Amino acid sequence: MSGWTEPDTVRQHIPRKRFGQHFLTDKALIEAIVDLIDPQPGETLVEIGPGLGAMTLPLLQRHKPLTVIELDRDLAARLRKRDDVEVIESDVLKVDFHELAVAKGAKLRVVGNLPYNISTPILFHLLQAVDVVEDQHFMLQKEVVERMAAAPGGKDFGRLSVMLQWRYDIESVLDVPPEAFDPPPRVDSAVVRMLPLREVPRVDPTLLGELVTVAFSQRRKVLRNTLGRWLELRGFAGEFDVRRRAEEVPVAEYVRLAEMLSA
């Protein structure tokens, strides 16, 4: 899914399925999202998937200039006609956000309506640049937002929850129904706020990702059968309760385990 736009503009552009384009047309919701972002002078704002620019324009009323990342050639060409918008015509997964932050000389505030078919890869791509990000506000499939923000102990808590929550404070801040879009998606949506944590654990992200993947590989089983065996193969002699299921372990305990393995 990508792009916010005004209702009368949707008819001028046929949404492309391969880009997952569904355009938000509810003006009240657009304003509510911009209010949640609350752009301030002097900040470096980057919008992913601006589409036909209906959220871009309200953002520009409060903040100039604006950098946008748009893969669709036609939509990028429309936005280039403005002198207060810098257009990066690219697949967002190929954008170097570290390099962009260096070029801007500031941390980035990243916003957007992420394509639902590749939302998780985008989140993990941005995770690699979390140290140059001030905050992130994204519209996503509601189910994905619930998994991102889930607490331990429930069915929504999984690998995505752990791998994002160890670096971000995550909050679902606004629900968005399908009828707010043209064409309407088949799922409910939500806006999520992601604030990078100021105190960062000293842990190898690759190692953490590996152990979390092993832990959730068979989530119906207790960890003794998955992570326990993996720890034995690594010669781990520390304390970690493997009598639990993966979803019962808090994020901090996974991080601590990775720290012990790195010591």
Wavefront OBJ file of the C-alpha trace (Angstrom):
o trace
v 0.000 0.000 0.000
v 1.393 3.419 -0.774
v 0.407 7.020 -0.885
v -2.150 9.457 0.455
v -4.130 11.482 -2.048
v -7.121 13.737 -2.498
v -10.303 12.014 -3.781
v -10.460 13.981 -7.031
v -6.852 13.104 -7.830
v -7.272 9.339 -7.484
v -9.158 9.156 -10.765
v -6.161 10.600 -12.595
v -3.858 7.757 -11.555
v -4.666 4.047 -11.792
v -3.307 2.288 -8.662
v -0.707 -0.328 -9.533
v -1.104 -3.719 -7.874
v 2.613 -4.504 -8.085
v 3.320 -1.430 -5.950
v 0.474 -2.242 -3.548
v -1.119 1.155 -4.109
v -4.198 2.088 -2.065
v -4.682 5.828 -1.644
v -6.036 7.321 1.563
v -8.839 9.738 0.706
v -10.316 10.607 4.117
v -9.322 14.237 4.748
v -10.054 14.064 8.491
v -7.801 11.028 8.877
v -5.056 12.677 6.844
v -5.141 15.700 9.156
v -5.180 13.418 12.208
v -2.060 11.636 10.960
v -0.248 14.913 10.298
v -1.219 16.072 13.800
v 0.297 12.879 15.240
v 3.518 13.489 13.320
v 3.539 17.147 14.391
v 6.410 18.341 12.158
v 8.473 21.216 13.518
v 10.737 23.787 11.805
v 14.326 22.690 11.358
v 13.572 18.959 11.359
v 14.515 16.598 8.518
v 11.329 14.894 7.381
v 11.391 11.938 4.975
v 8.196 10.455 3.532
v 8.146 6.934 2.105
v 5.583 6.330 -0.636
v 3.992 9.778 -0.983
v 1.776 8.645 -3.847
v -0.147 11.589 -5.267
v 0.852 13.764 -2.347
v -2.267 14.378 -0.316
v -0.402 13.892 2.953
v 2.682 15.477 1.429
v 0.768 18.718 0.884
v -0.529 19.036 4.496
v 2.981 18.238 5.701
v 4.394 20.970 3.484
v 1.960 23.464 5.018
v 3.770 22.916 8.317
v 7.267 21.944 7.202
v 9.509 22.770 4.240
v 11.386 21.321 2.493
v 10.371 17.642 2.422
v 12.258 14.622 1.109
v 10.153 11.849 -0.433
v 11.031 8.329 -1.593
v 8.846 7.134 -4.481
v 9.315 4.084 -6.706
v 6.514 4.840 -9.171
v 8.070 6.825 -12.037
v 4.878 8.714 -12.889
v 4.216 9.750 -9.294
v 7.849 10.792 -8.826
v 7.598 12.985 -11.938
v 4.517 14.757 -10.545
v 6.263 15.528 -7.264
v 9.399 16.843 -9.014
v 7.346 19.754 -10.311
v 7.425 21.255 -6.809
v 10.482 23.213 -5.692
v 9.931 22.401 -2.003
v 10.131 18.611 -2.447
v 13.277 16.558 -2.969
v 12.372 13.322 -4.760
v 14.404 10.146 -4.378
v 13.099 7.850 -7.114
v 14.064 4.464 -5.761
v 13.018 1.260 -4.097
v 13.129 2.205 -0.410
v 15.032 -1.013 0.335
v 17.911 0.390 -1.731
v 18.016 3.756 0.026
v 20.989 4.280 2.364
v 19.407 6.134 5.292
v 22.784 6.599 6.996
v 24.055 8.361 3.893
v 20.874 10.428 3.689
v 21.211 11.552 7.319
v 24.833 12.543 6.726
v 23.817 14.543 3.647
v 21.103 16.311 5.643
v 23.338 16.849 8.654
v 20.600 15.718 11.037
v 18.648 12.768 12.293
v 15.633 11.765 10.212
v 11.940 11.772 11.021
v 10.557 9.047 8.751
v 6.864 8.792 7.854
v 4.784 6.965 5.296
v 2.125 4.529 4.234
v 4.239 1.426 3.732
v 3.418 -1.087 0.988
v 1.813 -3.897 2.965
v 3.388 -6.635 0.837
v 6.922 -5.578 1.833
v 6.324 -3.748 5.108
v 8.411 -6.122 7.233
v 11.503 -5.907 4.980
v 11.216 -2.105 5.088
v 11.022 -2.119 8.895
v 14.122 -4.299 9.131
v 15.932 -2.156 6.560
v 15.249 0.936 8.666
v 16.289 -0.942 11.805
v 19.828 -0.963 10.410
v 19.736 2.855 10.415
v 17.947 3.358 13.740
v 20.881 5.360 15.121
v 20.212 8.166 12.596
v 16.436 8.201 13.072
v 14.572 10.547 15.420
v 11.230 8.770 15.099
v 9.000 6.875 12.659
v 5.259 7.107 11.947
v 3.868 4.507 9.554
v 0.520 3.268 8.358
v 0.520 -0.517 8.186
v -1.811 -3.455 8.209
v -3.387 -3.419 11.679
v -2.418 -7.037 12.273
v 1.251 -6.157 11.697
v 1.063 -3.186 14.080
v -0.454 -5.432 16.744
v 2.447 -7.855 16.366
v 4.992 -5.034 16.459
v 3.597 -3.645 19.733
v 2.592 -6.949 21.364
v 3.506 -7.758 24.971
v 4.874 -11.190 25.960
v 2.377 -13.924 26.691
v -0.016 -13.505 23.763
v -0.293 -14.996 20.291
v 0.718 -11.699 18.644
v 4.103 -11.652 20.400
v 6.760 -13.097 18.103
v 10.023 -12.563 16.292
v 8.877 -9.224 14.833
v 7.940 -7.963 18.323
v 11.336 -8.832 19.816
v 13.477 -7.632 16.920
v 11.794 -4.211 16.859
v 11.120 -3.665 20.564
v 14.753 -4.131 21.551
v 15.484 -0.882 19.688
v 12.155 1.004 19.670
v 9.334 2.064 21.938
v 6.322 1.096 19.799
v 2.734 2.343 20.086
v -0.361 1.967 17.919
v -1.801 5.478 17.776
v -4.665 5.443 15.232
v -6.951 2.863 13.600
v -7.889 3.345 9.942
v -10.820 1.450 8.306
v -10.692 0.070 4.731
v -13.339 2.528 3.496
v -10.889 5.384 4.077
v -8.965 4.211 0.975
v -9.490 4.096 -2.778
v -9.447 1.272 -3.695
v -10.323 -0.166 -0.247
v -7.878 -2.817 0.981
v -9.203 -6.093 2.362
v -7.678 -5.457 5.770
v -7.881 -2.911 8.567
v -4.995 -0.492 8.946
v -3.350 1.376 11.803
v -0.766 4.088 12.354
v 2.197 3.131 14.513
v 4.653 5.416 16.301
v 8.230 4.105 16.708
v 10.645 5.954 18.996
v 14.247 4.704 19.050
v 15.341 3.840 22.580
v 17.959 6.219 23.959
v 19.835 3.565 25.928
v 20.918 0.841 23.526
v 21.947 -2.613 24.787
v 25.417 -3.675 23.729
v 24.468 -6.737 21.758
v 25.272 -8.217 18.357
v 22.056 -7.741 16.306
v 22.917 -10.703 14.083
v 23.346 -13.001 17.076
v 20.131 -11.721 18.648
v 18.271 -12.263 15.389
v 19.589 -15.819 15.115
v 18.603 -16.857 18.635
v 15.153 -15.230 18.358
v 14.539 -16.991 15.033
v 15.473 -20.339 16.623
v 13.274 -19.618 19.657
v 10.164 -18.948 17.541
v 10.844 -21.684 14.973
v 8.434 -24.030 16.793
v 6.446 -21.713 19.006
v 4.061 -24.404 20.256
v 6.924 -26.264 21.886
v 8.846 -25.274 25.001
v 12.235 -23.714 24.379
v 14.051 -26.804 25.607
v 13.361 -28.397 22.215
v 14.535 -25.454 20.119
v 16.585 -22.724 21.759
v 17.770 -25.121 24.474
v 19.426 -27.405 21.934
v 20.876 -24.407 20.095
v 22.402 -23.150 23.348
v 23.856 -26.578 24.109
v 25.572 -26.658 20.718
v 27.140 -23.294 21.541
v 28.387 -24.597 24.902
v 26.273 -22.098 26.857
v 26.636 -22.688 30.604
v 24.678 -19.700 31.905
v 21.203 -19.457 33.403
v 18.188 -19.286 31.103
v 14.819 -20.941 31.723
v 14.042 -23.120 28.686
v 10.879 -24.577 30.249
v 8.866 -21.709 28.760
v 7.472 -21.146 25.290
v 9.055 -18.462 23.125
v 6.164 -16.010 23.507
v 6.481 -16.112 27.311
v 9.985 -14.638 27.355
v 10.250 -10.810 27.682
v 12.332 -8.877 25.175
v 14.849 -7.920 27.872
v 15.590 -11.589 28.562
v 16.333 -12.321 24.908
v 18.654 -9.329 24.844
v 20.360 -10.408 28.052
v 20.874 -13.911 26.662
v 22.511 -12.448 23.547
v 24.741 -10.328 25.780
v 25.817 -13.395 27.771
v 26.583 -15.309 24.588
v 28.708 -12.399 23.350
v 30.699 -12.108 26.580
l 1 2 3 4 5 6 7 8 9 10 11 12 13 14 15 16 17 18 19 20 21 22 23 24 25 26 27 28 29 30 31 32 33 34 35 36 37 38 39 40 41 42 43 44 45 46 47 48 49 50 51 52 53 54 55 56 57 58 59 60 61 62 63 64 65 66 67 68 69 70 71 72 73 74 75 76 77 78 79 80 81 82 83 84 85 86 87 88 89 90 91 92 93 94 95 96 97 98 99 100 101 102 103 104 105 106 107 108 109 110 111 112 113 114 115 116 117 118 119 120 121 122 123 124 125 126 127 128 129 130 131 132 133 134 135 136 137 138 139 140 141 142 143 144 145 146 147 148 149 150 151 152 153 154 155 156 157 158 159 160 161 162 163 164 165 166 167 168 169 170 171 172 173 174 175 176 177 178 179 180 181 182 183 184 185 186 187 188 189 190 191 192 193 194 195 196 197 198 199 200 201 202 203 204 205 206 207 208 209 210 211 212 213 214 215 216 217 218 219 220 221 222 223 224 225 226 227 228 229 230 231 232 233 234 235 236 237 238 239 240 241 242 243 244 245 246 247 248 249 250 251 252 253 254 255 256 257 258 259 260 261 262 263
